[in-house]
Amino acid sequence: MNMNQNTEWKKSSRSGTNGGQCVEVRRHEQAIQVRDSKDPDGSVLRFTRDEWKAFIDGAKEGEF
């Protein structure tokens, strides 16, 4: 995966099942960015590739 590639914001395909309480994610420069889908002009959280991988791995293992 080329981390220099910028991507469009992506929202889960299951986002319609939870009343619209969703986040969107994209790859931007050397980071993974996350924002509230209901507030696209609001704050954006920024994670390194390693931080994002640790989060995803933890979620898959039921840590949260």
Backbone as a ProteinNet text record, in pm:
[ID]
protein_1_A
[PRIMARY]
MNMNQNTEWKKSSRSGTNGGQCVEVRRHEQAIQVRDSKDPDGSVLRFTRDEWKAFIDGAKEGEF
[TERTIARY]
84.9	0	89.1	65.6	140.6	78.5	146.7	91	90.7	154.9	150.6	25.5	-48.5	-170	-283	-344	-459.8	-586.1	-678.2	-800.9	-922.1	-1035.8	-1162.7	-1206.1	-1291.5	-1349.1	-1436.5	-1426.5	-1506	-1588.4	-1712.2	-1802	-1842.9	-1861.7	-1900.4	-2028.7	-2033	-2155.5	-2269.7	-2238.8	-2340.1	-2383.3	-2341	-2366.8	-2514.9	-2595.2	-2737.5	-2814.3	-2749.8	-2819.7	-2809.3	-2738	-2718.8	-2765.9	-2859	-2912.9	-2820.9	-2723.2	-2634.9	-2520	-2495.6	-2384.4	-2258.9	-2192.8	-2082.1	-1960.4	-1851	-1729.3	-1689.3	-1608.3	-1551.7	-1400	-1336.1	-1191.9	-1131.6	-1009.3	-934.8	-785.7	-711.8	-566.3	-528.9	-447.1	-407.6	-262.8	-180.1	-36.7	17.3	82.8	140	50.8	-76.4	-162.8	-295.4	-364.6	-503.4	-585.1	-685.2	-768.8	-909.6	-970.7	-1105	-1185.9	-1311.9	-1398.6	-1541.4	-1621.6	-1763.7	-1836.6	-1908.4	-1976.1	-2085.6	-2139.6	-2244.6	-2186.1	-2054.2	-1988.9	-1860.9	-1874.4	-1756.4	-1660.6	-1706.1	-1618.6	-1560.7	-1591.4	-1544	-1402.5	-1368.9	-1234.9	-1205.2	-1078.1	-1030.3	-923.2	-939	-837.4	-735.7	-609.3	-502.2	-421.9	-400	-327.2	-215.1	-105.7	-2.5	-53.6	14.5	-24.3	-17.2	86.6	101.2	-7.7	-43.2	-150.6	-283	-312.2	-437.6	-442	-330.4	-324.4	-347.6	-287.4	-306.6	-453.5	-519.3	-661.5	-745.9	-723.9	-801.9	-778.5	-653.4	-622.8	-693.4	-691.4	-758.1	-907.8	-967.6	-1111.6	-1146.5	-1066.4	-1090.8	-1078.8	-991.9	-969.7	-1062.4	-1153	-1251.7	-1199.6	-1093.5	-1035.5	-1121	-1212.9	-1290.6	-1435
-118	0	123.7	211.7	336.3	438.6	468.8	561.3	705.6	734.8	870.7	894.5	790.1	801.8	858	965.9	1022.2	954.7	925.5	857.3	940.2	903.4	967.4	919.3	997.5	955	833.3	733.7	611.4	595.5	552.5	525.8	379	316.8	175.9	151.7	39.5	1.7	-26.3	-46.7	-72.6	55.1	168.8	294.5	329.7	279.8	310.5	236.1	140.4	57.5	110.1	218.3	266.7	410.6	454	588.6	699.4	666.9	768.5	808.9	734.5	765	696.4	761.8	698.3	789.7	725.1	798.9	765.2	851.7	828.5	822.9	746	724.1	745.9	798.3	806.9	804	770	776.8	912.3	989.2	1122.1	1146.8	1170.5	1187.5	1065.2	1080.5	966.6	922.1	958.6	932.2	869.5	818.5	775.7	882	936.6	1040.7	986.7	1033.2	991.1	1115.4	1121.3	1234.8	1186.1	1269.3	1242.7	1266.1	1166	1179.9	1286	1317.3	1420.1	1561	1573	1703.2	1703.6	1696.1	1683.4	1802.7	1915.8	2032.3	2046	1950	1953.6	1898.6	1863	1813.1	1681.3	1660.3	1536.4	1478.1	1350.7	1280.5	1222.6	1225.4	1179	1072	958.3	846.4	804	755.2	694.7	559.2	503.6	371.8	267.6	272.4	176.8	194.4	318.6	343.1	287.6	310.7	262.8	110.1	45.9	-99.7	-154.2	-91.3	-136	-123.7	-15.4	3.4	-105.2	-128.7	-229.4	-367.8	-400.3	-531.3	-545.6	-439.9	-443.9	-461.3	-393.8	-407.1	-549.7	-607.2	-744.7	-844.2	-815.3	-905.3	-877	-781.5	-752.2	-672	-596.8	-518.2	-397.2	-357.3	-235.2	-267.6
0	0	0	-90	-98.8	-5	105.7	204.9	157.2	43.6	-9.5	-92.4	-119.8	-199.6	-113.9	-157.8	-88.3	-140.9	-50.8	-90.8	-50	-107.3	-71.5	66.6	133	260.5	236.1	324.2	315.7	442.7	424.3	536.7	529.2	642.3	646.8	568.5	501.8	429.7	526.5	654.1	756.5	826.9	778.8	849.1	857.7	768.6	772.3	879.9	945.5	1043.2	1186	1207.4	1344.2	1363.8	1285	1300.7	1253.4	1169.2	1114	1203.5	1307.8	1397.8	1344.8	1250.5	1179.7	1173.2	1145.4	1115	972.2	915.1	782.9	799	713.1	721.3	583.8	582.8	457.4	485.4	382.3	386.3	328	398.7	352.4	391.6	293.3	312.6	386.6	498.1	570.7	686.1	684.9	800.2	759.3	860.3	847.9	919.7	852.9	911.9	936.7	1045.7	1084.3	1117.9	1071.2	1103.7	1125.7	1188.3	1210.1	1078.8	1031.4	901.9	903.4	1020.3	1029.6	1034.7	1053.7	1065.3	981.3	849.6	763.7	770	818.8	830.9	970.8	1058.5	1196.4	1209.7	1330.7	1362.5	1292.9	1265.9	1205.1	1296.6	1330.6	1408.1	1310.7	1350.2	1261.7	1334.4	1266.7	1324	1230.4	1288.6	1204.9	1157.2	1061	1009.9	1121.9	1206	1315.6	1421.3	1452.4	1549.5	1498.1	1371.2	1313.3	1311.9	1277.3	1276.6	1417.6	1517.9	1656	1696.4	1656	1686.7	1620.2	1491.9	1418.6	1477.6	1507.1	1567	1702.3	1784.2	1914.1	1900.4	1802.1	1780.3	1737.7	1652.4	1606.8	1721.1	1818.1	1930	2047.7	2032.9	2136.5	2254.1	2235.1	2343.9	2383.3	2296.1	2323.1	2351.1
[MASK]
++++++++++++++++++++++++++++++++++++++++++++++++++++++++++++++++

